[in-house]
Amino acid sequence: MSDSHPKAETDPQLDILSLEKAQRMAEFFSVLGDPNRWRIISALAHQKLRVRDLAAAVEMTESAVSHQLRILRTMRLVSYRKQGRNVFYGLKDHHILNLYQDISEHLDEPED
């Protein structure tokens, strides 16, 4: 019986992820496996917010939002800036905003 897929030849130009980077990417996406974190990211995609305002926007307690923000900061998805007595959280950079927008658009596309 013949195999329907030709045997893959090793292409020296093929840039396969290292195991270490693949592991880091898997950890990155596992952090994004929580819907509350996505809701926080969606709020921060529009503007920088204080924990109090973010908690109201996503309908969570300030304590719960702070906990999620610590996790998101650890994975370098959000950053913060102190302004006087206030601390404003925002998305770390345009890569995170693009990731959020691309995934959101992808999920809104009609199925074929």
C-alpha positions as CSV (number, residue, x, y, z in Angstrom):
1,M,0.0,0.0,0.0
2,S,1.5,3.3,-1.0
3,D,1.6,6.3,1.3
4,S,-0.5,9.2,0.1
5,H,2.0,11.7,1.4
6,P,5.4,11.9,-0.1
7,K,8.3,11.4,2.3
8,A,9.4,14.8,3.6
9,E,12.9,15.8,2.6
10,T,14.9,17.9,5.0
11,D,15.1,21.4,3.7
12,P,18.1,23.3,5.1
13,Q,16.0,26.6,4.6
14,L,13.2,25.3,6.8
15,D,13.3,27.2,10.1
16,I,11.8,24.9,12.7
17,L,11.3,26.3,16.2
18,S,13.7,25.1,18.8
19,L,12.2,23.0,21.5
20,E,12.9,25.7,24.1
21,K,11.0,28.4,22.0
22,A,8.2,26.0,21.3
23,Q,7.9,25.4,25.1
24,R,7.8,29.1,25.8
25,M,5.1,29.6,23.1
26,A,3.0,26.8,24.6
27,E,3.3,28.4,28.1
28,F,2.4,31.8,26.6
29,F,-0.8,30.4,25.0
30,S,-1.7,28.4,28.1
31,V,-1.8,31.7,30.0
32,L,-4.3,32.9,27.4
33,G,-6.5,29.9,28.0
34,D,-8.5,31.8,30.6
35,P,-11.5,33.8,29.4
36,N,-11.2,36.4,32.2
37,R,-7.6,37.2,31.0
38,W,-9.0,37.8,27.5
39,R,-11.7,40.1,28.8
40,I,-9.0,42.1,30.6
41,I,-6.9,42.2,27.5
42,S,-9.9,43.4,25.5
43,A,-10.5,46.2,27.9
44,L,-6.8,47.2,27.8
45,A,-6.9,47.1,24.0
46,H,-9.0,50.3,24.1
47,Q,-7.2,52.3,26.8
48,K,-5.0,52.2,29.8
49,L,-7.0,51.6,33.0
50,R,-6.6,51.5,36.8
51,V,-7.4,48.3,38.6
52,R,-10.6,49.8,40.0
53,D,-11.8,50.9,36.5
54,L,-10.7,47.6,34.9
55,A,-12.5,45.6,37.6
56,A,-15.7,47.5,36.9
57,A,-15.3,47.1,33.2
58,V,-14.9,43.3,33.3
59,E,-17.3,42.9,36.3
60,M,-14.7,41.3,38.6
61,T,-13.4,42.2,42.0
62,E,-10.3,44.3,42.2
63,S,-8.5,41.5,44.0
64,A,-9.3,39.1,41.2
65,V,-8.2,41.6,38.5
66,S,-5.0,42.3,40.4
67,H,-4.3,38.5,40.5
68,Q,-4.9,38.2,36.7
69,L,-2.7,41.3,36.0
70,R,0.2,39.7,37.9
71,I,0.0,36.7,35.7
72,L,-0.3,38.8,32.5
73,R,2.7,40.9,33.6
74,T,4.8,37.8,34.3
75,M,4.2,36.7,30.7
76,R,4.9,40.3,29.5
77,L,1.4,40.8,28.1
78,V,0.7,43.9,30.1
79,S,2.7,46.7,31.7
80,Y,2.0,49.4,34.1
81,R,2.8,53.1,34.6
82,K,2.6,55.0,37.9
83,Q,1.1,58.5,37.6
84,G,1.0,60.1,41.1
85,R,-1.0,57.8,43.3
86,N,-2.6,56.0,40.3
87,V,-1.3,52.9,38.5
88,F,-2.4,52.5,34.9
89,Y,-2.3,49.2,33.2
90,G,-2.0,48.7,29.4
91,L,-1.0,46.2,26.8
92,K,2.8,45.7,26.8
93,D,3.2,46.5,23.1
94,H,1.7,46.5,19.6
95,H,2.4,42.8,19.3
96,I,-0.1,42.0,22.0
97,L,-2.7,44.4,20.5
98,N,-2.2,42.8,17.1
99,L,-2.5,39.3,18.5
100,Y,-5.8,40.2,20.2
101,Q,-7.2,41.9,17.1
102,D,-6.1,39.1,14.8
103,I,-7.6,36.4,16.9
104,S,-10.8,38.4,17.4
105,E,-11.2,38.9,13.6
106,H,-10.4,35.3,12.9
107,L,-13.1,34.1,15.2
108,D,-15.6,36.5,13.6
109,E,-15.0,35.2,10.1
110,P,-17.8,33.0,8.7
111,E,-17.0,29.3,8.5
112,D,-16.5,27.9,5.0
